[in-house]
Amino acid sequence: MRISDNLGNNAQLNCFQRIVDKLKSELSGLPPISPMFGKSQTVRAAMNEYAARNNWHKKVGINSNITGSKHNSNYFVEYMHDFMCTKCDAIHRINLELCFDNRQCIPANLLKLDMANANFINKRGGKSLGIVLCLSLNAKQIGKWDNSVATFEEYLLALETGYSAYLRTNLALLSIEA
């Protein structure tokens, strides 16, 4: 499995590069996703192992004012990691969402990450990066995923054609390539 991103040379994201590169390297080492069995579960299991080894938290509420009884998928991010940046001596946060769902969820996934990032920045300062981990179109086709599953290209198009104007924080896309 190969992982690519849309980070480019964004100076605001330099503090996150080491962590993102480590995540990409780890996920790139996974075997190809089987088109026949547990496609999203394969990635989720690998991410759970990575999270456990690298002090990432799972299912973190995006707003402490929402009670635990309401923490369904609309109110938490799947993975969160705080780290001390050696470049600027500040604590930063990465929020990551596995996005192997219907393309209609694109706005909700982007907004959820943006809200989680903004809540961290407002309370703690530092920087925050939201990451969408999704499939490339090629990986979706080769893996025989459901046609309604959103792809990297669709997330990128959504950001480029309007959604980014409504988002206040840094978001990045990681793509699983075939």
N, C-alpha and C positions, 0 to 999 in steps of 0.2 A: 504494500500500500504506500502511496506517495501523498504527501501533504503539501499544498501550496497556499499562498496567502495573498492579500491585497495591501500589505503594509507599505511597500515601497520604501522611500527614504524620508518618511515623516519624522522630523526632529522631535516632535512632541512624544513620539512613541519609542525613542531610543532607550528609555529606562526599562521598557518591557521586552526588548529584543532578546536578551539572554533567556528569559523564562519562556517566551514564545518559541525560540529555537529549540530549547530542551523538549518542550511539548511536541513540536513537530517531529523531532528526531525519534522520540518514544513511539508516537503513533505511526510513523513511517515504518517502524520495525514490525508492525503487525502483519500477519499473513493476509492475503487477499480475502475480502469478504465473500463468503459463500453465497451464491445467488439462491440456494435452495433452503438454507436454514438460518434463522435468527440473525438477520442482517444487522439491524440496529442494536440487538443485544450483544453482538460481537464487539462493536465499537464501545458500547456502554460498559461492558465488562473490562475492556482494556483501559478505559478512562477511569473506572473505579479503582483498578489496581494502581494506576499512575497516581491518582489522587491520594490513596493511602500511603504510598511510598514517599510522596513529596509534600505532605502537610496541606493538602487542599481539603476544603470542607464541602460536604454534599448537601444539597437541598437547603439553601440558606434563604431566609425570608428577605424580601427586598425592602420591607418597611416594618420597623418594630412596632408601629401603631396598629398593625393588623394582627389579630390574635391567631394563635396556633391552629385553632379550629378552621380557619379560613385559608390556611396555607395549601391551596391546591396549586396546580401548575401555573396559574396566572399570577401567583404571589411569591414565587421563589425562583432563584436561579439554580441551575443544576450543580454547578461547581463554582467555588470561590477560593481565591488564594491571595493572602496578604504577604508582602515581602518588603524587606528593607533594601532600598536602592543604594548601591554603592556609588552611583554617579552623582546623586544629589542629597544623600542622607535623609531621605523621607520614606515613609511607609506608603506603598502603593498597593492597589488591588486589581486583580483580574477576576472578572465574572465570565463564566463560560456556559453556553447553552448548546446542547446537542440538538440539531435542527433537522430531523428526518421526518418532518410532518408535512401536512398539506400546505401548498403555497399560500392558502388563505391565512396561514399563521405568520407570514412574514412580518406584517406590521406589529403584531402582538409580541413576537420574539424580539424585534428591534427595540420597541418601547420598553419592554421589561428590562432588558439590559441597560438601556439608557437611564431608567428610573433607579436601578440598583447602583449604577455608577454615580449618579447625581447625589443619592442619599449618602454614599461614602464620602464624596468630596465635601458636601455640606457639613458633615459631622466631624471628619477627621483631617480634612485637607489632603495634600498629596494628589496623586493622579490615579485615575481608574480607567481600565480598558475592558470593554465588553467584547467577547469573542463569540461569533457564530461558527460552529463547526457543522458543515453540511457537505453534500455530495457535489462533485462536478457533474455536468450533464453526461459526459462520457461514462463516468462510474455508475451513474444511475441506469443508463442504458445497458451497459455490460452486465451489471448486477441484477438486471430485471426487477428493479424497484417499481413500485406502483407509479403510474404515470402522474398522479397528483402531487408527488413529493417534490418540494421546492429544491432548487439547485443553487449552487454558488452563483451561476450566471444570473438567475432570477433575483437573488438577494442583491447582487451588485447593481443590476438594472434598477431595482427599487430604490437603492441609495442614490444612484446617479440621476434619477428622474424625479426626485422630489422628497423622499423621506428624510434625507440627510438635513434638509432645511429645518426640520422639526426636532431633530435630535441635538442635545446639548453637550454630549460627551463623546469620547473616542470609542469607535467601534471598529473591529477588524473581522474579516472573513477568513476562515481556514477551510480549505476544500480537500476532501478525500478524492484523490485521482485514481483512475483505473490503471 
